[in-house]
Amino acid sequence: MSGRDAKFCQDRNGVRWVLIEGVINRKTAADDPAGGMNLPVAKIQSLEKTSVERRQKSPLAAPATLAGIVLLALSGWIASAVLWLGLPGLVLGAVVLVWGLQRLSGSVERLDASQIVAPGLVPADWLIVGSHAEVTGFVEGLKKEVAEAQRQQAAARN
């Protein structure tokens, strides 16, 4: 089956996927240059569409919340003596506290992904994350290769 096009992409997790001559190579930044994991296309049972959720927390949320509480306490103490001196600090402290509390839990990003299903694989390792053109092109090419491999296996059985 020589003469097939090579396919490659880098997904949103920073994993580099290469498909050459019916074998997928999955390589992370931690792998050595000649390393990675290999999987023959003939062993793949299916490609399933799925999604991944990523939670991103703001590094300023906790300090802002703490600063808001301190500012409110200090301004409240000043306002107990002279109201008009503590009022701007109370307003600013409330704004900073609310801003920090809203961002404390972080934001959730939902990403499209494709799961490679084959016997004996760790599912988390064989998840292609992303929906940009490079990844979708790789997944479509992989689907064609898998369909061709399954057709050849069926023909060999008959």
N, C-alpha and C positions, 0 to 999 in steps of 0.2 A: 504494500500500500504506500510505497514511496511517492513523493510528489504532492503530498497534501500540504496545505498552507499551515505555517506555524501561527499560533495565536498567543497573545500575552496581554496582561493588564495588571494594574496595581489598584487594589480595592481601597475602600475608606479606612480599613484597619491597617493599611501600610503593608499588606501581604502581596507579594508578587506571584502571579499565576502564569505559568507557561504551559502551553499544549503543543507538543512536537511529536509527530509520528505516533499518535495514539496513546501518549503518556502525559499525564498532568504532573507538573512539578510545582509544589507549593513552598515558597521560601519567605521567611520573615527576616527582619533586620538582625535578629539574634543568631540566625543560621550562618555557618561559614560559607564562603563563595561556592564551594562544590557540594554543599549540603542541601537540606530541604527534605520534603517528603514527596514520594512519587506514588502515583496511582494510575494503573492502566485503564483506559477508557472502557475496555471490555468488562471490567468488574463493576462499573457504575450501573445501578439499578434504575435510578431516576434523578431528576433535578426538580426540587420543589421550591416554589415561590414562598418566601416567608418575610418577616420583618424583624428588625432589631431596635430596641429602645436604648438610647444613651442619655444618661443624666449628667448635665454639666452644672456644676456649682460655681457660684460667683465667689472669688476669693475675698471680696470686700464685704460680703453680707454679714458675717459674724462680727468683724470689727465695727461696722456701721451700726449694728444693733447695740453693741456694747457702748459705743460712743453716744448713741441716742439716749440710752438709759442714764449714763453719767451726766449728759447735758441736761436732761430733764430733772435729775436729782439736784444738780447744782443750781439750775435756774429756779427750781421750786423753792430751794432754800433762800435764794436771793429775793424771790417774789414774796416770800413771807415777811421780809423786812420792808421792801419797797416794790410795790406791784409793777410799776411801769418799767423798772430796771430788769426785772426777771421775765417779763412777758415776751420779748423777742427770743430769748433763749428757750422758753417753753415751746414756742411755735417751731423754732428750728429743731429742737430736740425731738418733737413729735414727728416732724417730716423725716428726719434721719432714721428714727426708730421704725416708722412704717416702711420706708424704703428698704431697710435691712431685713425686716421680717418678711417682706414679700419675696425677697431673693434668697432667703435661707434654704428653702427646699430645692432650689435649682430649677433648671428648665429641662424638659424632656424633648429629645429629638428622635423622631421615628425614621428609620432608614430601611429601604427595601433591600432584600438579600435573597440569595439563591443557595439552597442547601444541597450539597452533593450527597446522595444516599448510596452507600455500598456496604456490603457486609464487613464487619471488623473495624470500621472507622470510628473515631471519636467525633461526634457530630460538630462540636464547637470548632474543631480544627479545619473542617471542610465547609466553611460558610463563606461565600463570596459576598461581601457587603458593598452596596452602592448601586446607584441607578444612573450614573453618568454614562456617556456614550462608550467609553472604553470598556467598562464592565459589561454593559448590555451586549456589546458586540462579541465579547469573549464568551458570554453565557449562550448567546444564540449559536455561535460556532461550535461550542461544546455540545449543545443539544443535537446539532446535526451529526457530529461525530458519534455520539451515544446512539442515536437512531441507526446510523450506518453499522455500528458494531453489533447492535441487537439484531438487525436484519441478517448480517453475516452469520451470527450464532444460530439463528432460526433456520437459515439455509443449510448450515452444516449438520444440524440435527435431522433434517428431512432427507 
